[in-house]
């Protein structure tokens, strides 16, 4: 290996190690996920498409201008443009024209179409924001799942350490003849059970990390290190949350509701645009044209030059077109009815979104109250079980209780620790969610 190759390899290894040792905060995880998530990009493309649709609806107000030209070689019996007689001579002709059309009145269809497409564009903007928020909540859930399983691993390692100490103590007692061999088997069984639990919790932790990496679309890594500490969940006390005020705040900014509200407005304008098709339409038209014929000759029988014919054959026109819908198989009326149904359906979908939002907030408030009480009780339970285990440990060392009683006290202490950890993290997620619907910027998302 050359010295240059060695330096390149060393630089790569160092950079890879530094990146893999990066400690991620929740905000960093959310930001990275939003920037790299494919579904967010897909919704953004839909937003870009609706933006272009809106722009085109505005451009539809401009006049329609089209140019036309042709080159024809006529064979057989054809009409001579000079004499209007039919001749059997082969000749060619060349035509040029330019026409313009401007809608003066179409029942305000185009103006309402502009407003409708603008509302759709705003709705898709909210869809992008909604997709980002949904992703942020999934990332937050995966993030706290990791913290939970890290806590489980820590607790199970602590239980394993205690079991190892008890096993070592029992082994010494057995060697001294102060305990029976059965006690050693019980201590070993408990130690092996704790080791298995550590392995299981580590596997759960690895799966939780994989879930977060997939949500972030962090494909370059197979492991992730998170910020070791979290903000405190609180002491269990919280101000009473007013559901109505929480709903009023959330109703004003939640993207899912705002998006549907824009779609209701769009459906209303689309209905008005469709109704415009029932009215007469008026257009102004204008055009200019000219032509060149191989059969055009002067009095001396000479072919008239192209430039002269182009000038002499020029014609112009200007006019107006009035279209009155009389009968189209009732199709216009049918389209109006269909669009009215779409408008009513959009309004109903908005009511569904509002109802689901209110029910979600109801559940969050109720869960917050329940978890707050549960967290207080779990903290007290941890304190009691820790004290009970400490007493059982001392009594076991003095030979006052058997190994089964000690293991039961230890397991109850471990269960209490895990319950307290789980409830604390659930409470934190629930409070963060309520903070979000209260309008607090818990995610750095624009």
Rosetta blueprint (number, residue, H / E / L):
1 X L
2 X L
3 X H
4 X H
5 X H
6 X H
7 X H
8 X H
9 X H
10 X H
11 X H
12 X H
13 X H
14 X H
15 X H
16 X H
17 X H
18 X H
19 X H
20 X H
21 X L
22 X L
23 X E
24 X E
25 X L
26 X H
27 X H
28 X H
29 X H
30 X H
31 X H
32 X H
33 X H
34 X H
35 X H
36 X H
37 X L
38 X H
39 X H
40 X H
41 X H
42 X H
43 X H
44 X H
45 X H
46 X H
47 X H
48 X H
49 X H
50 X H
51 X H
52 X H
53 X H
54 X H
55 X H
56 X H
57 X H
58 X H
59 X H
60 X L
61 X L
62 X L
63 X L
64 X E
65 X E
66 X E
67 X E
68 X E
69 X E
70 X E
71 X E
72 X E
73 X E
74 X E
75 X L
76 X L
77 X L
78 X E
79 X E
80 X L
81 X L
82 X L
83 X L
84 X L
85 X L
86 X E
87 X E
88 X L
89 X L
90 X L
91 X E
92 X E
93 X E
94 X E
95 X E
96 X E
97 X E
98 X E
99 X E
100 X E
101 X E
102 X E
103 X E
104 X E
105 X E
106 X L
107 X L
108 X L
109 X H
110 X H
111 X H
112 X H
113 X H
114 X H
115 X H
116 X H
117 X H
118 X H
119 X H
120 X H
121 X H
122 X H
123 X H
124 X H
125 X H
126 X H
127 X H
128 X H
129 X H
130 X H
131 X H
132 X H
133 X H
134 X H
135 X H
136 X H
137 X H
138 X H
139 X H
140 X H
141 X H
142 X H
143 X H
144 X H
145 X H
146 X H
147 X H
148 X H
149 X H
150 X H
151 X H
152 X H
153 X H
154 X H
155 X H
156 X H
157 X H
158 X H
159 X H
160 X H
161 X H
162 X H
163 X H
164 X H
165 X H
166 X H
167 X H
168 X H
169 X H
170 X H
171 X H
172 X H
173 X H
174 X H
175 X H
176 X L
177 X L
178 X L
179 X L
180 X L
181 X H
182 X H
183 X H
184 X H
185 X H
186 X H
187 X H
188 X H
189 X H
190 X H
191 X H
192 X H
193 X H
194 X H
195 X H
196 X H
197 X H
198 X H
199 X H
200 X H
201 X H
202 X H
203 X H
204 X H
205 X H
206 X H
207 X H
208 X H
209 X H
210 X H
211 X H
212 X H
213 X H
214 X H
215 X H
216 X H
217 X L
218 X L
219 X L
220 X L
221 X L
222 X L
223 X L
224 X L
225 X E
226 X E
227 X L
228 X L
229 X L
230 X L
231 X L
232 X L
233 X L
234 X L
235 X L
236 X L
237 X L
238 X L
239 X L
240 X L
241 X L
242 X L
243 X H
244 X H
245 X H
246 X H
247 X H
248 X H
249 X H
250 X H
251 X H
252 X H
253 X H
254 X L
255 X H
256 X H
257 X H
258 X H
259 X H
260 X H
261 X H
262 X H
263 X H
264 X H
265 X H
266 X H
267 X H
268 X H
269 X H
270 X H
271 X H
272 X H
273 X H
274 X H
275 X H
276 X H
277 X H
278 X H
279 X L
280 X L
281 X E
282 X E
283 X E
284 X E
285 X E
286 X E
287 X E
288 X E
289 X E
290 X E
291 X E
292 X E
293 X E
294 X L
295 X L
296 X L
297 X E
298 X L
299 X L
300 X L
301 X L
302 X L
303 X E
304 X L
305 X L
306 X H
307 X H
308 X H
309 X H
310 X H
311 X H
312 X H
313 X L
314 X L
315 X E
316 X E
317 X E
318 X E
319 X E
320 X E
321 X E
322 X E
323 X E
324 X L
325 X L
326 X L
327 X L
328 X L
329 X L
330 X L
331 X H
332 X H
333 X H
334 X H
335 X H
336 X H
337 X H
338 X H
339 X H
340 X H
341 X H
342 X H
343 X H
344 X H
345 X H
346 X H
347 X H
348 X H
349 X H
350 X H
351 X H
352 X H
353 X H
354 X H
355 X H
356 X H
357 X H
358 X H
359 X H
360 X H
361 X H
362 X H
363 X H
364 X H
365 X H
366 X H
367 X H
368 X H
369 X H
370 X H
371 X H
372 X H
373 X H
374 X H
375 X H
376 X H
377 X H
378 X H
379 X H
380 X H
381 X H
382 X H
383 X H
384 X H
385 X H
386 X H
387 X H
388 X H
389 X H
390 X H
391 X H
392 X H
393 X H
394 X H
395 X H
396 X H
397 X H
398 X L
399 X L
400 X L
401 X L
402 X L
403 X H
404 X H
405 X H
406 X H
407 X H
408 X H
409 X H
410 X H
411 X H
412 X H
413 X H
414 X H
415 X H
416 X H
417 X H
418 X H
419 X H
420 X H
421 X H
422 X H
423 X H
424 X H
425 X H
426 X H
427 X H
428 X H
429 X H
430 X H
431 X H
432 X H
433 X H
434 X H
435 X H
436 X H
437 X H
438 X L
439 X L
440 X L
441 X L
442 X L
443 X L
444 X L
445 X L
446 X L
